[in-house]
């Protein structure tokens, strides 16, 4: 396992010796003091080290890899050749790709560096068109990138910087197979930076496969939420969840609240119920088009919509500092996703509140979450029920055999008649 870097750097951004254009961009954005993950990762990345960065969401990972990446590119002037890419950033969801690209464009706005995105759900012909001119930084979801590679629309042989953001979710979503297809086409030597909020066992294998003598930077134990998030849990039945949610939303109607549902259909049904009751709500999930999702997030960011109902597929791409509450209407099946969900609040040093509902059939999920986080979430109402046991198949006695097939018919004495043999008719005696 790579060794962890010591938390020994204390600096302002203007002490790093970054390119003047970057310092100007940071001042315009009013960034002065780096966050802990930036404090550790940026000096190492500027020196060319591979980085394994571990930090919960909302701690500034984008700048941690974005600043050194842009600084390196500014030091290597020259337009990219047609179809080529100088730096590649892979992220698991469309929302996260767009969020990363927006942050990087704020830093490169006064430079000649081009930032492009490729994601599913958008015109692939348009993506082929702008990639034909070459780009400095490409932010992509793995699936769409492979589609473009298969069409010969992009050449990754010039990539000298690779970033894997939210790598743990890429593992959860099965993108490891896509990564194995992409990696052989990347240029060498290259600098690779891998960032994640949690550290599943597969992450060690991933770091060994794609990083060279990496420096590990970690600002909190994996599975730990941000310090300024106040957590609570309500033990309710499924039937009580809608009423409890409306009670919570009514107490602070103007606050930005993010509500997580486990399924796409559940999210849509919940959103429509809230709208019918007069709440200002929208939803984002896998059944929504990219345009619909972008418009909903934009409206939520501006405060035009105050309640956003989402599934986990959208959890990583919502970087909105004003989110005051995160409500886990349904607990996630994957414990790590709880950490990512509540990380949508208390961002950039702000305070936030994370509220969870737990029905009797979700007790096991709650226990796994608390085990991962090594805490007991404070109880706001109700008492923890016993976990529901899985229902056994309803088998009527006498109609199935142990092997699952029909029982052979039993005679009067209870013994089964052998199958496949017919009884010979009894010959009558001659008269």
Order of alpha helices (4+ residues) and beta strands (2+ residues): alpha-alpha-beta-alpha-beta-alpha-beta-alpha-beta-alpha-beta-alpha-alpha-beta-alpha-beta-beta-alpha-beta-alpha-beta-alpha-beta-beta-alpha-beta-alpha-beta
